[in-house]
Amino acid sequence: MNTSVTSVINYDRKQLSDAFLLELYKDILFPRMIEEKMLILLRQGKVSKWFSGIGQEGVAVGVAKALTKEDYILPLHRNLGVFTTRGITLKKLLLQWQGKRDGFTLGRDRSFHFGSPSDRVIGMISHLGSMLPVADGLALASNIDQEDYIALVFSGDGGASEGDFHEAINVASVWNLPVIFLVENNGYGLSTPSSEQFRCKQFADKAVGYGIKGYTIDGNNVLEVYHKVKEIAAQMREDRSPVILECMTFRMRGHEEASGTKYVPKELFEVWGRKDPIKNYEAYLIAEGILTEEKIKEIRAGLKKEINKTVAEAYAVPEIESNVLAESNAIYAPFTGSLVSAGTAKEKMRFVDAVSDGLNEAMKKHPNLVLMGQDIAEYGGVFKVTDGFVERYGLDRVRNTPLCESAIIGTGFGLSLRGKKAMVEMQFADFVSCGFNQIVNNLAKNHYRWGHAPDVVIRMPTGGGVGAGPFHSQSNESWFTHVPGLKVVFASSAYDVKGLLTSAILDPNPVIFFEHKALYRSISEEVPVGYYNIPLGSAKVVRTGADLTIVTYGMGVHWAMNAADEMKEVGIEVIDLRTLVPWDKRTVFDSVKKTGKCLVLYEDTFTGAFGAEIAAQVSEHCFEYLDGPVTRVGSLDTPVPFHPNLEKLFMATNRFKKKLEELLAY
């Protein structure tokens, strides 16, 4: 070590003690030395991939050191210093990186794609902006429970181009959520330079557009990061207002090691190399008389010994033995709730009233349940399902949202990390496409990846027949039945929709809950008063018969029952699936084995719909019992048209009766 080296970074220790400054040095050096070891292991083929944070340690360590252990941090793949400074052991991290059974994800995901709620560190998914709304949910829980903790979520300058960046900051601003949105501005999104990513000079300049504060600091100055985060956090615990914090820094290696750095001008490495956060901090501590050459050698030798020892221990752990049952069982969190049978007292309700009543009963049963959606508070929602809920439960639990489906679904995920339940209403099921990534990549995969099932129900007013056209009429349940980790429910009666909704909210897993709009005010029946459940995954035989089985759900149940009523001379058995994932195969197979003929009816477009899966399973498992081809009837493979005559032509019911007669005559 050359003690004559002078730091090019201006440090201000303020009131920090020598002991603290030395501790901070060890904290910033440790991840650098781990990374240097990991790069050796990568070249030896002992690690599959590595995203280097060399050159950016000042941000991660400064942040983790400044926040309390109660504050949440949501880091990215270049923030090793967050994990080590928070006290997550190197061995556990190594087991994660090696895909060992004792890693955070049991070999199911890699690098920093995991959460450790006990450490209040929630890692990333590859869709980089996706965790920003999750920080909103954590902060919202802090506000609702009147707690002191805040959340800090990382974004790269490239990831800040994603819609979730805007949505999450906007929601945090509107709701006054204590979130620090930290942008690591390192000049590149993989190989694309900042000049091709955005036109603003600094990300902090964006803050004014959201009505919040923004700051730009030197991310390579670990003391500046520490002091600024400490200052912002203290203020945020008082005013709860979000902040954009931009940390200027540079990564000295590629996006990941395989990508290299040829696209970066050589002079940039020379400039930023002189600003190395560790070399400069070392020089500063030497100048302050806190470090010496001998002390640096001693610290480095101790860390190197610890790292080598831990690497050897981690590699000694046996590789994973694959197990189909274990993998399948990891998709969902176990259901441990107690189901309640319906009482004898009943009241006549329309379908929409039963939805509202079920939601109301769930709000009473679960004080931790938060409802979110566009116009659902004072207005009561476009279908008036939550009319009067604000007066009963208050604005903390019944929340109007901005027009940002992705951010609100992610917020629901964040709430679930604090033990809350969330219900997110899509104003129309069609609009869920704007939140698709949060559902299929964040909610659905999380229990399988690291053991936390987001306790979120997404209500989906769906279906056609009301002349609403291509963007308010889609039956899009098949988008979600293909995604492992989601449960999908589709009720057809007032009795069922209430009991299924309470069960969906009781279930700890993410549930997509479909409600057909055309049924809201067109059907009614006697519905039990008070709270009750209908188990998910249980089909219902709504009409018995011996000649043919119709398997259907939602509006299809009413089409099937009407046809059966018109054809009383034929023994038609109608099965209402009620739950599409998981679906009740036993009830369906038993019926088909009895009748010998099966017609699968659905409103969704014909090709690739969930009904095709039912037909395939029936063909495979009931083949020897069949007396005719398994027949599918769906809607046309077109968008849902607006004009009533065109919509009638589109609907499956337009072809259903003819197909039914053909199968009966086969």
FENHU-V95608 format. One record per backbone hydrogen bond with DSSP energy under -0.5 kcal/mol. NH is the residue of the N-H (numbers start at 1). CO is the residue of the C=O. If there is no record, write none. Layout:
nh co
NH CO
NH CO
This chain:
nh co
3 1
5 2
11 9
16 13
21 17
22 18
23 19
24 20
25 21
26 22
27 23
28 24
29 25
30 26
31 27
32 28
33 29
34 30
35 31
36 32
37 33
38 34
39 35
40 36
41 37
42 38
43 39
44 40
45 42
46 41
47 41
52 50
56 53
59 56
60 56
61 57
62 58
63 59
64 60
65 61
66 62
67 63
71 68
72 150
73 120
74 152
75 73
79 76
82 79
83 79
84 80
85 81
86 82
87 84
88 83
93 89
94 90
95 91
96 92
97 93
98 94
99 96
100 95
103 100
106 103
108 105
113 110
114 112
116 121
119 116
120 116
120 117
121 116
122 73
123 114
123 121
124 112
128 126
130 127
131 128
132 129
133 129
134 130
135 131
136 132
137 133
138 134
139 135
140 136
141 137
142 138
143 139
144 140
145 141
146 143
147 142
151 178
152 72
153 180
154 74
155 182
157 184
160 156
161 158
162 159
165 162
166 162
167 163
168 164
169 165
170 166
171 167
172 168
173 169
174 170
175 171
176 172
176 173
177 172
179 177
180 151
181 179
181 243
182 153
182 180
183 181
183 245
184 155
184 182
185 183
185 247
186 184
189 192
190 188
191 189
192 189
193 191
194 187
196 193
197 194
198 194
205 202
206 203
207 204
208 205
209 206
210 206
210 207
211 207
211 208
212 207
213 242
215 244
217 246
219 217
219 248
220 248
221 218
222 220
225 221
226 222
227 223
228 224
229 225
230 226
231 227
232 228
233 229
234 230
235 231
236 232
237 233
238 234
238 235
239 235
240 236
243 179
244 213
245 181
245 243
246 215
246 244
247 183
247 245
248 217
248 246
249 185
250 55
251 186
252 54
252 250
257 50
259 256
260 256
260 257
264 261
268 265
269 265
270 266
271 267
272 268
273 269
274 270
275 272
276 273
280 276
281 277
282 278
283 279
284 280
285 281
286 282
287 283
288 284
289 286
290 285
291 285
296 292
297 293
298 294
299 295
300 296
301 297
302 298
303 299
304 300
305 301
306 302
307 303
308 304
309 305
310 306
311 307
312 308
313 309
314 310
315 311
316 312
317 313
317 314
322 320
327 323
328 324
329 325
330 326
330 327
331 328
336 334
339 337
347 527
349 525
351 519
351 523
352 520
354 350
355 351
356 352
357 353
358 354
359 355
360 356
361 357
362 358
363 359
364 360
365 361
366 362
367 365
369 366
370 421
371 397
372 423
373 399
374 425
376 373
380 377
381 375
384 381
386 380
387 380
387 384
389 386
392 388
393 389
394 390
397 394
398 394
399 371
399 397
400 398
401 373
404 402
408 404
409 405
410 406
411 407
412 408
413 409
414 410
415 411
416 412
417 413
418 414
418 415
419 416
420 415
421 368
422 455
423 370
424 457
425 372
425 423
426 424
426 459
427 425
429 461
431 428
432 429
433 430
434 431
435 432
436 433
439 435
440 436
441 437
442 437
443 438
444 439
446 442
446 443
447 443
449 445
450 446
451 446
451 447
452 446
453 451
454 452
456 454
457 422
458 511
459 424
459 457
460 513
461 426
462 515
463 474
469 641
472 469
476 474
479 476
480 477
481 477
482 478
483 480
484 482
486 483
487 510
488 581
489 512
490 578
491 514
497 493
498 494
499 495
500 496
501 497
502 498
503 499
504 500
505 501
506 502
507 503
511 456
512 487
513 458
513 511
514 489
514 512
515 460
517 462
519 516
520 516
520 517
523 519
525 349
527 347
529 345
533 340
534 499
538 535
539 537
540 576
542 540
542 574
543 574
547 571
548 571
549 597
550 573
551 549
551 599
552 550
552 575
554 490
556 553
557 554
558 554
558 555
559 555
560 556
561 557
562 558
563 559
564 560
565 561
566 562
567 563
568 565
570 567
572 570
573 548
573 571
574 543
574 572
575 550
575 573
576 540
576 574
577 552
577 575
579 577
580 488
581 488
585 583
588 584
589 585
590 586
591 587
592 588
593 589
594 590
595 591
596 592
599 549
600 631
601 551
601 599
602 633
606 635
609 606
612 609
613 609
613 610
614 610
615 611
616 612
617 613
618 614
619 615
620 616
621 617
622 618
625 622
626 622
626 623
627 596
628 596
631 598
633 600
635 604
636 650
638 636
641 639
647 643
648 644
649 645
650 646
651 647
654 651
655 652
656 652
657 653
659 655
660 656
661 657
662 658
663 659
664 660
665 661
666 662
666 663
